[in-house]
Amino acid sequence: MELSLRRCILWLALAIGLIVAMAWAFRPPPVPVDVAEVRRGAFELSVEEDGMTRVRDRYVVSAPLAGRLARLRFKAGDAVTRGQVLARLLPVVPPLLDERTERELLARLAAAHAGVQRVEAEVGRAAAAAEQALAEARRAGDLAHRGYVSANERERAAASAAVAAKELEAARFGRQVAAHELATVRAALLRVRGAGGQDPGAVWEVRSPVDGRVLKLVQESEAVVASGAALLEIGNPGELEVVADLLTTDAVQVQPGAVVRIEGWGGPQVLAGRVRRVEPAAFTKVSALGVEEQRVNVVIDIESPPQQRAALGDGYRVDVRVVVLQVDDAVLVPVGALFRDGAGWAVFVARAGRAEKRAVESRSRNGRDAVVDKGLEPAERVILYPGNAVESGTRVEVRTAPE
C-alpha cells in the first residue's frame, strides 16, 4: 500500500516536472531591446530656418530732378563720406519750369516735412524705450546680485536694453536721411523757381547723406533719368542684421531678445545673435513643393564682433537657430522612447528583465530629447523605439545601452 502511494507521488512529481520543463522550453524568448538612461541636463528647443544678411541702414540715393546723368565714378564697395558728391545731373530746363513739375515738387516737399516729423516722433519714442529698458536692466542686475531674480531674467533684461539701443540708433539714422531728403527737395524747388539767383539749367550735384560704402550701382552709365529714379545704394556693411522668414506656427513662439545661433555662413565659427523684432504682418510664400505657406519675417541682430565675420556681406545666406525654450536642469529622455497612449505620453521602463509601461508628462521635445516633468527619475532605463512585441510585463533582453 505504501509502495503504491510512493509510486503515485513519484509519477505525479515527474509529471509536474515534465510540464514545468516543457513550459520553460516552449515559453516565448525575451524580446531584444535597446535602452537608454534617463538623465538630468540642460534642454534647448530651437526653430531652424534659412536667413539672409542685409545692411541694417540702407539708403537709396535718387535723382531729385529729371535730367541727364553723368557717368558715375564709383564702384560697388567704394567708401563715401557725408556730403561727398555722388552724381551730377544736367537738368532738362523746359520741363523743369512748367507748373506740373513745380506742383510735384511742392507735394514732395510736404511729404518730406511730414517724414521729418514722423522720424522725430520715432526718435523720441525709441529714446524713451531705450531709457526704460536700460533702467530695467540695471534693476534686474541689482536684484540678481542680491539673489532675488535668476540669471536668465538678468540676461533677458540686458538683451532688451541692447535691442532698444539698436532701435534708437536706427531711428537717429533715419532722422539724418529724412533731413537730407527734405533739404534735397527744397533745393530742387528753388532751382525750378530760379530763386536766389540760381540758374535752373546749372549742373545739379547729388551728395551723400551719410558715411558708408557703395552697396549697389543702379544706374552707372550716362543716361537721361526721371525725377526720383534710383541711382545707387549706400550703407555700412559692418552693421549687418539677419532676416529669416519663419512659419507663423513657429514665429508665435519667438520673442524679442531670444538667443540666436547663426551657422552655415561659410566661416568656422558659430555667430551669436539675438532677435530684435518679429514683424506683425505675415505673407504667403510658395515652398519648393508648391505648397502655400504663411510666413513672417524675424529680424536678428548679430552680436559677434565684426572681426569674426569680416567676410560676411550684404545678401549672404545663413542658417539660423532661434532658441525658444531653455531649461537648465531638466529630466531628459530620448524622444525615441516616447509613444502615444491615449491622449498622453508613455514609455516602457526596463526593470528586472521585464518591460513596465509608465505614463509620463512631457511639456516639450526637440529632435533628440524630451523634458519629462512627471513619471520618471534619473538613472532609470527606458526602451527605445518599442515595437508591437513589447507590452507591459514582456520579458526583455537588453541588446545595447547607448550613451
C-alpha positions as CSV (number, residue, x, y, z in Angstrom):
1,M,0.0,0.0,0.0
2,E,2.7,2.4,1.0
3,L,4.7,1.3,-2.1
4,S,1.8,2.2,-4.4
5,L,1.4,5.6,-2.7
6,R,5.1,6.3,-3.2
7,R,4.9,5.3,-6.8
8,C,1.9,7.7,-7.4
9,I,3.7,10.6,-5.7
10,L,6.8,9.9,-7.8
11,W,4.9,9.7,-11.0
12,L,3.0,12.9,-10.1
13,A,6.2,14.7,-9.3
14,L,7.7,13.5,-12.6
15,A,4.6,14.7,-14.5
16,I,4.7,18.1,-12.8
17,G,8.4,18.4,-13.6
18,L,7.8,17.4,-17.2
19,I,5.1,20.0,-17.5
20,V,7.3,22.7,-16.0
21,A,10.2,21.7,-18.2
22,M,8.0,21.8,-21.3
23,A,6.5,25.2,-20.3
24,W,10.0,26.5,-19.7
25,A,11.3,25.2,-23.0
26,F,8.4,26.5,-25.1
27,R,7.9,29.9,-23.4
28,P,8.5,32.9,-25.7
29,P,12.1,34.1,-25.8
30,P,12.8,37.6,-24.3
31,V,12.5,40.4,-26.8
32,P,15.8,42.1,-27.6
33,V,15.6,45.9,-27.0
34,D,17.7,49.0,-27.0
35,V,17.7,51.1,-23.8
36,A,18.8,54.5,-22.7
37,E,19.3,56.0,-19.3
38,V,17.1,58.9,-18.1
39,R,19.4,61.8,-17.2
40,R,19.5,65.3,-15.9
41,G,20.8,68.1,-18.1
42,A,20.2,71.3,-20.0
43,F,17.4,71.3,-22.5
44,E,17.1,73.6,-25.5
45,L,14.3,73.9,-28.1
46,S,15.0,75.9,-31.2
47,V,13.5,76.8,-34.5
48,E,15.8,76.4,-37.5
49,E,15.4,78.2,-40.8
50,D,17.4,79.8,-43.6
51,G,18.1,83.5,-43.4
52,M,19.8,86.3,-45.3
53,T,22.0,89.1,-44.2
54,R,21.3,92.7,-45.0
55,V,22.8,96.1,-44.1
56,R,20.8,97.5,-41.2
57,D,20.5,101.0,-42.5
58,R,20.4,101.2,-46.3
59,Y,19.9,104.4,-48.2
60,V,18.8,104.6,-51.9
61,V,20.2,107.8,-53.5
62,S,17.7,109.0,-56.1
63,A,17.7,111.8,-58.7
64,P,15.9,114.9,-57.3
65,L,15.3,116.2,-60.8
66,A,14.8,114.9,-64.3
67,G,17.8,115.4,-66.4
68,R,20.9,113.9,-68.0
69,L,23.1,111.9,-65.5
70,A,26.8,112.0,-66.0
71,R,28.6,108.6,-65.7
72,L,29.2,107.7,-62.1
73,R,32.8,107.3,-61.0
74,F,32.1,104.9,-58.1
75,K,32.1,101.2,-58.0
76,A,30.4,98.8,-55.5
77,G,32.5,98.7,-52.3
78,D,33.9,102.3,-52.6
79,A,33.8,104.3,-49.4
80,V,31.9,107.6,-49.4
81,T,31.6,110.4,-46.8
82,R,28.7,112.5,-45.8
83,G,28.3,115.5,-48.2
84,Q,30.5,113.9,-50.9
85,V,29.3,114.4,-54.5
86,L,28.0,111.1,-55.8
87,A,26.4,112.1,-59.1
88,R,26.0,115.2,-61.3
89,L,22.8,116.0,-63.2
90,L,22.2,118.4,-66.0
91,P,18.5,119.3,-65.6
92,V,16.3,119.4,-68.6
93,V,15.3,123.0,-68.4
94,P,12.0,123.4,-70.2
95,P,10.1,120.7,-68.3
96,L,11.5,121.9,-65.0
97,L,9.9,125.3,-65.5
98,D,6.3,124.1,-66.1
99,E,3.6,124.3,-63.5
100,R,3.2,120.5,-63.2
101,T,6.8,119.9,-62.1
102,E,6.5,122.7,-59.5
103,R,3.3,121.2,-58.1
104,E,5.0,117.8,-57.9
105,L,8.0,119.3,-56.0
106,L,5.6,121.1,-53.6
107,A,3.9,117.8,-52.9
108,R,7.3,116.1,-52.3
109,L,8.3,119.0,-50.0
110,A,5.1,118.5,-47.9
111,A,5.8,114.7,-47.8
112,A,9.4,115.4,-46.7
113,H,8.2,117.7,-43.9
114,A,5.8,115.0,-42.7
115,G,8.6,112.4,-42.9
116,V,10.8,114.6,-40.7
117,Q,8.1,115.0,-38.1
118,R,7.4,111.3,-38.2
119,V,11.0,110.4,-37.7
120,E,11.4,112.9,-34.9
121,A,8.5,111.2,-33.1
122,E,10.1,107.8,-33.7
123,V,13.4,109.1,-32.2
124,G,11.6,110.3,-29.1
125,R,9.8,107.0,-28.7
126,A,12.9,105.0,-29.2
127,A,14.9,107.2,-26.8
128,A,12.2,106.7,-24.1
129,A,12.1,103.0,-24.7
130,A,15.9,102.7,-24.5
131,E,16.0,104.7,-21.3
132,Q,13.3,102.5,-19.7
133,A,15.0,99.3,-20.9
134,L,18.3,100.4,-19.5
135,A,16.7,101.2,-16.1
136,E,15.1,97.8,-16.1
137,A,18.4,96.1,-16.9
138,R,20.1,97.9,-14.1
139,R,17.3,97.0,-11.7
140,A,17.5,93.3,-12.8
141,G,21.2,93.3,-12.4
142,D,20.9,94.6,-8.8
143,L,18.2,92.1,-8.0
144,A,20.2,89.2,-9.5
145,H,23.2,90.3,-7.4
146,R,21.1,90.0,-4.3
147,G,19.7,86.7,-5.4
148,Y,16.1,87.8,-6.0
149,V,15.9,87.0,-9.7
150,S,17.6,84.4,-11.8
151,A,20.5,84.9,-14.2
152,N,18.1,84.3,-17.1
153,E,16.0,87.2,-16.1
154,R,19.0,89.4,-15.8
155,E,20.3,88.3,-19.3
156,R,16.8,88.9,-20.8
157,A,16.7,92.4,-19.4
158,A,20.2,93.2,-20.7
159,A,19.2,91.8,-24.1
160,S,16.1,94.0,-24.1
161,A,18.2,97.1,-23.3
162,A,20.6,96.2,-26.2
163,V,17.7,95.8,-28.6
164,A,16.3,99.2,-27.5
165,A,19.7,100.8,-28.1
166,K,19.8,99.5,-31.6
167,E,16.3,100.8,-32.3
168,L,17.4,104.2,-31.1
169,E,20.5,104.1,-33.3
170,A,18.3,103.2,-36.3
171,A,15.8,106.0,-35.6
172,R,18.6,108.6,-35.4
173,F,20.0,107.3,-38.7
174,G,16.5,107.7,-40.2
175,R,16.4,111.3,-38.9
176,Q,19.6,112.1,-40.9
177,V,18.1,110.5,-44.0
178,A,14.8,112.4,-43.7
179,A,16.6,115.7,-43.1
180,H,18.7,115.1,-46.2
181,E,15.6,114.3,-48.3
182,L,13.9,117.5,-47.1
183,A,17.0,119.6,-48.0
184,T,17.2,117.9,-51.4
185,V,13.6,118.6,-52.3
186,R,13.8,122.2,-51.0
187,A,16.9,122.9,-53.1
188,A,15.3,121.3,-56.1
189,L,12.2,123.6,-55.8
190,L,14.5,126.6,-55.5
191,R,16.3,125.5,-58.7
192,V,12.9,125.1,-60.5
193,R,11.8,128.6,-59.5
194,G,15.2,130.1,-60.2
195,A,15.3,131.6,-56.6
196,G,18.4,133.1,-55.1
197,G,19.9,133.9,-58.5
198,Q,20.4,130.3,-59.3
199,D,20.4,129.1,-62.9
200,P,17.7,126.4,-63.4
201,G,19.8,124.9,-66.1
202,A,23.0,124.6,-64.0
203,V,24.6,121.2,-63.1
204,W,22.9,119.7,-60.0
205,E,25.1,117.8,-57.6
206,V,23.7,114.8,-55.7
207,R,25.5,114.4,-52.4
208,S,25.8,111.5,-49.9
209,P,23.6,111.9,-46.8
210,V,25.7,109.6,-44.6
211,D,29.1,107.9,-44.3
212,G,29.3,104.4,-45.7
213,R,30.1,102.4,-48.7
214,V,28.5,101.9,-52.1
215,L,26.5,98.7,-52.0
216,K,25.0,98.8,-55.5
217,L,25.0,100.9,-58.6
218,V,21.5,101.1,-60.1
219,Q,22.5,103.5,-62.9
220,E,26.2,103.6,-63.8
221,S,26.3,104.8,-67.3
222,E,25.3,108.3,-68.6
223,A,21.6,108.5,-69.3
224,V,18.5,110.6,-69.1
225,V,16.8,109.8,-65.8
226,A,13.4,110.8,-64.4
227,S,12.8,112.6,-61.2
228,G,13.0,110.1,-58.3
229,A,14.9,107.5,-60.3
230,A,17.3,105.4,-58.1
231,L,21.0,106.0,-58.8
232,L,22.9,103.9,-56.2
233,E,22.6,102.4,-52.8
234,I,24.9,103.2,-49.9
235,G,25.2,101.8,-46.3
236,N,27.7,100.5,-43.8
237,P,28.5,96.8,-44.5
238,G,29.9,96.4,-41.0
239,E,26.4,97.0,-39.5
240,L,24.6,93.8,-40.6
241,E,21.4,92.1,-39.5
242,V,19.8,88.9,-40.5
243,V,16.3,88.4,-41.7
244,A,14.7,84.9,-41.6
245,D,11.2,84.1,-42.7
246,L,9.7,81.6,-40.2
247,L,6.4,79.8,-40.4
248,T,3.8,81.6,-38.4
249,T,3.3,78.5,-36.2
250,D,7.0,78.8,-35.3
251,A,7.1,82.6,-35.1
252,V,4.5,82.7,-32.3
253,Q,7.0,81.0,-30.0
254,V,9.7,83.6,-30.8
255,Q,10.0,86.6,-28.5
256,P,12.3,89.7,-29.0
257,G,15.5,89.2,-27.1
258,A,15.6,85.4,-27.9
259,V,19.1,83.9,-28.3
260,V,20.0,83.0,-31.9
261,R,22.9,80.9,-33.2
262,I,24.0,81.7,-36.8
263,E,25.6,78.8,-38.7
264,G,26.2,77.7,-42.3
265,W,27.6,81.1,-43.4
266,G,30.9,79.8,-44.6
267,G,33.1,80.7,-41.6
268,P,34.5,78.3,-39.0
269,Q,32.6,79.9,-36.0
270,V,29.0,79.9,-34.9
271,L,28.0,83.6,-34.7
272,A,25.9,84.8,-31.8
273,G,22.7,86.8,-32.4
274,R,19.6,88.0,-30.8
275,V,16.1,88.6,-32.0
276,R,15.3,92.3,-32.3
277,R,11.9,92.2,-33.9
278,V,9.1,89.9,-35.0
279,E,7.2,91.7,-37.7
280,P,3.5,91.8,-37.1
281,A,2.3,91.0,-40.6
282,A,2.7,87.7,-42.3
283,F,2.9,86.9,-46.0
284,T,2.2,84.0,-48.3
285,K,5.2,82.1,-49.8
286,V,5.1,79.1,-52.1
287,S,7.5,76.4,-51.0
288,A,9.7,74.2,-53.2
289,L,7.0,71.6,-53.2
290,G,4.4,74.1,-54.4
291,V,2.6,74.4,-51.1
292,E,1.5,77.9,-50.0
293,E,2.8,78.8,-46.5
294,Q,2.1,81.7,-44.2
295,R,5.4,83.1,-43.1
296,V,6.6,86.1,-41.1
297,N,10.0,88.0,-41.1
298,V,12.1,87.9,-37.9
299,V,14.9,90.5,-37.7
300,I,18.1,89.3,-35.9
301,D,21.0,91.4,-34.6
302,I,24.5,89.9,-35.0
303,E,26.3,90.2,-31.6
304,S,29.6,88.6,-32.5
305,P,32.5,91.0,-33.0
306,P,33.0,92.3,-36.6
307,Q,36.4,90.7,-36.8
308,Q,34.8,87.2,-36.5
309,R,32.6,87.9,-39.5
310,A,34.7,90.2,-41.7
311,A,34.0,88.1,-44.8
312,L,30.2,88.3,-44.3
313,G,28.5,90.8,-46.6
314,D,25.1,92.1,-47.6
315,G,22.7,89.5,-49.0
316,Y,24.6,86.4,-47.8
317,R,22.7,83.2,-47.0
318,V,23.0,81.9,-43.4
319,D,21.3,79.2,-41.2
320,V,19.7,80.4,-38.0
321,R,18.6,78.6,-34.9
322,V,16.3,80.6,-32.7
323,V,16.2,79.3,-29.2
324,V,12.6,79.4,-28.0
325,L,13.0,77.5,-24.7
326,Q,15.9,76.8,-22.3
327,V,15.7,74.7,-19.2
328,D,19.0,74.5,-17.2
329,D,18.2,71.4,-15.1
330,A,15.6,69.1,-16.5
331,V,14.9,65.3,-16.5
332,L,15.6,64.2,-20.1
333,V,14.6,61.1,-22.0
334,P,15.3,60.3,-25.7
335,V,12.3,61.1,-27.9
336,G,12.6,57.6,-29.4
337,A,11.3,56.2,-26.1
338,L,8.1,58.2,-26.0
339,F,4.9,56.9,-27.6
340,R,1.3,58.0,-27.5
341,D,-1.0,56.3,-25.0
342,G,-4.5,57.7,-25.5
343,A,-4.3,61.5,-25.0
344,G,-1.0,61.4,-23.2
345,W,2.6,60.1,-23.4
346,A,4.0,56.9,-22.1
347,V,7.3,54.9,-22.0
348,F,8.4,51.4,-21.3
349,V,10.9,51.1,-18.4
350,A,13.3,48.1,-18.4
351,R,13.1,46.8,-14.8
352,A,14.3,43.3,-13.6
353,G,14.3,41.9,-17.2
354,R,10.7,43.0,-17.9
355,A,9.0,45.9,-19.6
356,E,7.0,48.2,-17.4
357,K,4.6,50.6,-19.0
358,R,4.5,54.0,-17.4
359,A,2.6,57.2,-18.1
360,V,4.7,60.4,-18.2
361,E,4.1,64.1,-18.6
362,S,6.3,65.9,-21.2
363,R,6.0,69.6,-21.9
364,S,8.4,70.0,-24.7
365,R,10.6,68.0,-27.2
366,N,13.3,68.7,-29.7
367,G,14.9,66.4,-32.2
368,R,16.8,64.5,-29.6
369,D,15.4,64.8,-26.1
370,A,12.2,65.4,-24.3
371,V,11.6,67.1,-21.0
372,V,9.8,64.9,-18.5
373,D,8.1,66.6,-15.6
374,K,6.5,63.6,-14.0
375,G,6.8,59.8,-14.3
376,L,10.5,59.1,-14.5
377,E,13.6,59.5,-12.3
378,P,17.2,59.9,-13.4
379,A,19.2,56.7,-13.8
380,E,16.1,54.6,-14.8
381,R,16.4,52.8,-18.2
382,V,13.8,53.3,-20.9
383,I,13.3,51.1,-24.0
384,L,14.0,52.9,-27.3
385,Y,11.6,52.5,-30.2
386,P,9.4,49.8,-28.6
387,G,7.6,47.7,-31.2
388,N,4.4,45.7,-31.1
389,A,6.1,42.8,-29.4
390,V,6.7,44.9,-26.3
391,E,3.9,45.1,-23.8
392,S,3.7,45.7,-20.1
393,G,5.2,42.6,-18.4
394,T,7.0,41.4,-21.5
395,R,10.4,39.8,-20.9
396,V,13.1,41.8,-22.5
397,E,16.8,41.4,-23.1
398,V,19.0,44.5,-23.3
399,R,20.8,44.5,-26.6
400,T,22.6,47.8,-26.4
401,A,22.8,50.7,-24.0
402,P,23.5,53.8,-25.9
403,E,25.2,56.7,-24.1
